[in-house]
Amino acid sequence: MTWLITGGAGYIGAHVVRAFTEADEQAVVYDDLSTGIAERVPDGVPLVVGSILDGERVRRALTDHHVTGVVHLAAKKQVGESMEQPLRYYRDNVEGLRVLLEAVTAAGVPSFVFSSSAAVYGMPDVDLVTEETPCVPLSPYGETKLAGEWLVRATGRATGLSTASLRYFNVAGAGAPELADTGVSNLVPMVFEQLTAGAPPRIFGDDYPTPDGTCVRDYIHVLDVADAHVAAARALRSAPGTALTLNIGRGEGVSVREMIDRVNAVTGHERPPAVTDRRPGDPARVVASADRAAAELGWKAKYDVQDMITSAWAGWLHRHPEAGRD
Ligand code: WQD
């Protein structure tokens, strides 16, 4: 089989591409390089530069490369930006997906793996979030991911396309320094940035109803996320007509304060955090139940928070050598 991986030049996508090739699955990358980096695509993997909004170009890529499955990660992914530019998010994440699905079904491609997010749950009021927990997204970003799941599922019902929507929790870490996330919009890189500037890491509020008062999240290594895609792709291939919706997390909550303590220890900076106001819209606790992914895919996370921070820091030092302690 040949898998077209949209967004395969992005942070998570590049790890997915490697996981596929290491599992002896053929991969082709489709990416508009708006945030993706061509150098992240490994030698021997074709790169088609194009937008998912360009149906003709997608159709040509599907036929030229004899594609038999699509893994769709190409999307905009910043919650704050989506509040300011909702139309852009709906265009890229919903209209882009619709155009892609039109091409996929026209070409008779049988399998589709969709990159969704824990952002679909919004502010869940449960200890562990299952796939049955109500979806009440709080941002246009989360809305576009939920609408995307609906589009994917409805297309599957109507056409027989086998589908899997993977709801990632908080992705961190890197498989190699040069594959690290270049964005600075999530906790771990934001702490690195503060430490590099000689400033204290910030805790956005310590008055939440959690054990240490700071928000609790389910952090998952990008290598584990990538492996989940391979497992999902293979599950779809062996069971046509499947429609899966799966949490991709570790099922373990870690607080912001614990994360910052661990980052301080790994980096050697040892700078005490400063507590600032809450960031609007942050839920106190979002931790996955990862049982369904284990049952359906036989997939389970292998890496821990230490692995995530160590590998992310190696990636940060690769791009910011000045951040190291003498
Ligand atoms: C984690 C916690 C912050 C920076 C978002 C999306 C989610 C997914 C991942 C894409 C929060 C706190 C952060 C800092 C802090 N994205 N924080 N100081 O908000 O859980 O999830 O990104 O799919 O869908 O919603 O991730 O990394 O921004 O924040 O205290 O300097 O760290 O308040 O509690 P979040 P995050």
Residues whose N, C-alpha, C, O or C-beta is under 5 A from the ligand:
A	BS01	WQD	K77 V79 S117 A118 A119 F169 N170 S185 N186 L187 M190 V191 R202 I203 F204 C215 R217 V256 R279 D282
